[in-house]
């Protein structure tokens, strides 16, 4: 029987996997408990409203899958893209070594023969833009002043590299889960031309840096429609497009790009991760997902950006069904 790592590699290469890669089983997520999070001005979580290290206000209502930025006139951090140099201040990364002890010890629990040790970065370059400016403000800035947006994004990427270095130097991860939602359920938030002008060059530099610094596997989360950006994903070095909703036409993506990128998703949380979920619903949705995706270049998974579900039992039920179907397909 292949290890989880080996089975992933065989799936990504179009080789001989002996079962479906089951959701996030191939990665051990590190990065929680970093001093940067522990020293944040306010701590977030379900039922809370808080400000993060960049001054962005978030709210996480009970029963929702996560927190979202709140954009009111009094909470928007950056109103004018031309003023970003004066307004934005990079969070401190200078912490004494003793503050990393628990973080290092938690990562040491990973069995690297079985799983990739993965760091997680969120928000990504586009999300940070609209978290700071609001969605309307961000999209207007991208359309009217793309060079200034790109300058800000380059600066933010430099800060992210400095932050990532504090992680890589201490726990030496070999994978990363990077969040950046690029679309709604049916379309990207911007044209491919606008994406290419502002974000693609910065992501190529950023992900290139990760690959040169020990990150073998780049998993990019975008639980959205992003099919038209898959060529850009390949160009910037993404190995797994995680969060692919069914609206992306996953069979078509695999037919066109299998061998260049692996697709993880096919199980839309909005259809499955709900209060009235049933085993019959899980059975139907997972069967359709594996039938559409097949054995190679595809990982059946809920599209949310990490293991778990909003409603208790959903993630485990999906995991169990994928294991069951592996016995039918392999």
N, C-alpha and C positions, 0 to 999 in steps of 0.2 A: 504493500500500500504506500502510495506517495505521501510525503509530508504536505502540509498545506502550502508551503512555499513551492515545492516541486510541482504540485498540481496546478498552481497558478501559472508557473512558467510554461508548463506544457499547454495550458489553455491559451496563453498569450502567443505562443509560437505556432499554434495549430498542430501540435504534436499529439501525444497520447495521454491525455488526462484520464484518470480512472474514476472521476466523479465530477459533478459540477462544483466549481468554486462557490462556496456558500456565503453570500453577502460579504461581510467584513472579516471573515475568519482568518484571512491571510495576514492581517496587520494587528500589531499590539500598539495601541495609541499611547504615546507619551506626550509630554508637553504641558499636562495639567499640574499645577503646583509650582510652576516657574515663579521666581520672585517677582516678576513683572505683574503677574496676576494677583499674587498675594498682597502686593503693595498698591493695588489700584485704589483710587480715592473712595469708591463705593463698590460693594459686591452685588452682583446681579443674581437672578434666579427666578423661578416661577413665583408669580404674585408680587414681583417687585418692580420698581422704577429706579433707575440708577444712571449715573454718568460714568463713561469708561475713561481710559487713560488719555484719550484724545479730546475729551470734553463733550462727546456725543451722548445725548440722552436716549435711553432705551426703556421700553416697557415690555414686560412678559406677563400677559394675563394668564391666570390659571386655566389649564386645559388647552393651551396653545402649544405648538411644537417648539417655540423658541422666542427669544426677544427680538424686537424690531425697533429701529430708530424712530424717534418721535420728532417730527419737524413742524415746529411752530415758530413764529417770528422770534420769540425769546429763546428758543433752543437751538436754532441753526447755528453751527459753528462758523461757517464760511459763506458769506453772502455774495462776495465778489471775487471771482477767480484771480483777478489781477492783484488781490491783496493777500494771497496765500502766504507769501514770504513773511509778512508782518504778523499774520494771525496765528499760523500754525507753529506749535512748539513740539519738538520730538520728545517723547517720553524718555525718562532716565533709564539707562541700562547698566549703570554702575552699582552692582550689589556685591557685598562681601561674600566670599566663597562659602561660608558656613550656611548661607541662605539657600544654597543649592543642594544640601545634603539629602533632604527628603525627596527632592526631584530626581536626583541621581539614583537613589535607592529604589524608587518606584519603577524606573526604567530597567533596573537590573533584574526584575522579575520576568522579563521577556525571554522565552526560549528561542534563540535566534536560528536554531536548526528548523524550527517549526513555523515561525512567523517572522515577518519583517517588523523591525522596531520603527514605528512611524511617528514623526512629529506632525503637529497640525498647526496651520497658519490660517487665521481668519481675522478680519475680512481681507479679501483680495483687493487688487488694484482698482477695479471698477466699483466694487461695493464701498471701498473707503471713500471714493469720490462722492458717491451719492449719500453716504452716511454723513459726511461733513457738510454737504451742500443741499441736501434734499434731492429727490429724484428729478423734479422739474429743473431745479437750478443746475444740477449736474449735466443733464442732457442739453440744456441751452448752452452751457459753457463749452461742452464738447463740440457743438455745432458752430458756435460763434468764435471761439478762441481755442481751437484744438492744440496749438503750440504751447499755450500757457498751461492747459490741463496736463499735457504730456510732461512739461517741466515739473509740475507738482508731483505727478505720478513717479517720475524718475527719482525725485527726492525721497518720496515715500518708500520706493523699492530699495534705496540705499539704506534707509533705516531698517527695513525688514531684513536685509542681509546682515546688518549688525546684530539684530535680535536673533536671527537664526544661528549666527556664529556662536552666541552664548550657549545655545542648545547643542549644536554639533560638536563643539569643543569638549563638552562634558559627558554626553551620553552616546555620541556617534551613531545616530539613526541611519538606516539605509533606505528609508522610504519616507514620503511625506504626503499628507492629505491637505491640499490647498483649496480653500473655499473662495469662490467668486461666481455668483449667479449672473449670467449674461443675458437672460431672457425671461419672458413670461412662459406660460404653457404652450403658446402657439407661435411666438416670434421672438427674435432677439430684440434687445433694447435699442440697438443702433445698426446701421448698415455695416456690411463687411468692410467697405471702404473707410468708414469712420473708425472702426475697430482697428484696422490695419495702420491707420495714421497715428492713433493715440496709444493703443495698448499692446499691439503685437510686438513692436521693437523692444518695449520694456520687459514684457514677459519672456522674450527670447533671451535677453540678458540675464534676467532673474533666474529662470529655470536652468539656463546654461551654468550659472554659478553653482546652483545646487548639485548638478550632475558632476561638476568638477570637485565637489567637496563631500563626496561619499554617499550622495543620495542616488541609489540605483533605480528607484521606482517613484515616479511622480504621478500621483493620483489627483486629478483636478475635479472638484465638486462643482457642478452647476445643475441643480435640479430644475430643469427648464427645457425649453426648446433651444438647442444650440447646434443643430445639424449643419447649418450653413457655415459654422465656424470650426468644424472638424478639421478641414485642411490646415487652418491656423493652429489648432491644437497640436497636430502632428509636427508642424514647422517649429513650434516653440518647445517641443520635447516632451509633451505629455504622453505617458504610457497608458493610462486608464482614464477614460471619460466617465466619471462616476456621477450618477444623478440623471442619467438619460431617461426622460419620460417617454411614454409610448408615442407621444406626438412627434418624436424625432424619426419615426419609421426605422426602428432598430434593425430589422432584416435588411433593409436597403443600405444602412450604414455599414453593416458587417460585410455585405457583398462588395461594397466599393472600397472599404478601408481596412478590412480584416487583414491582420499581419502587420499593419502600421500602427494601429491603436486598438485597445480592447474597450468594450462598452460594458459598463456596470449599471444596471438599473432594470427597467422594464416593468417595475411594480410601483405604480404611482401611489404615493402615500394618501393622496386625496380620495382614492377609490378604495383603499384597503384599511388604512390606519384611521379608523373611525369608531365611534362608540358602539355602533350596532354591527360590528364585524362578526362573521360566523366562520366556522371551519369550512363550510361549503363555499363561501366567497373566496377564502384563501386558496382552496383547492383549485377553483376555476381560474383565478388570476395567475397563480404560479404555473399551472399547466400551460396556459397560453403563453406566458413569458418564455418558458424553456422551449416551447415549440417554435416560437418566433426567433429566439436567439441561437439555439443549437448548442453544440458542444465546444466550439472553438471561438475565440475572440469575444466571448460573452460571459458575464458574471450576473446571474439572476440575483436581484437585490431590491429592497425598498430604495427609493431614490433620495431619502433624507441624508443629510451630511454626516452621518455617524451611526454606529450600531445602537439600536434601541427604537422605541416607538412612543408616540404620544399616549396611546391607549394600551393598558397592560395586556400582555399576552400576544400582541400582534407580531412583534419581531420574532419571538420564539416559535410561534405557529408557522410563520413563513420559513424559518430555518428548518423546522421539522419536515415541512412539505418538500423543500428542496432536497433534503437527504433522502426522503422516500422516493422522489422521482429519479434521483441518481441511480437507484437500484433498477429502475425500469429502462433507463437510457444507456447504462454502461454494463 
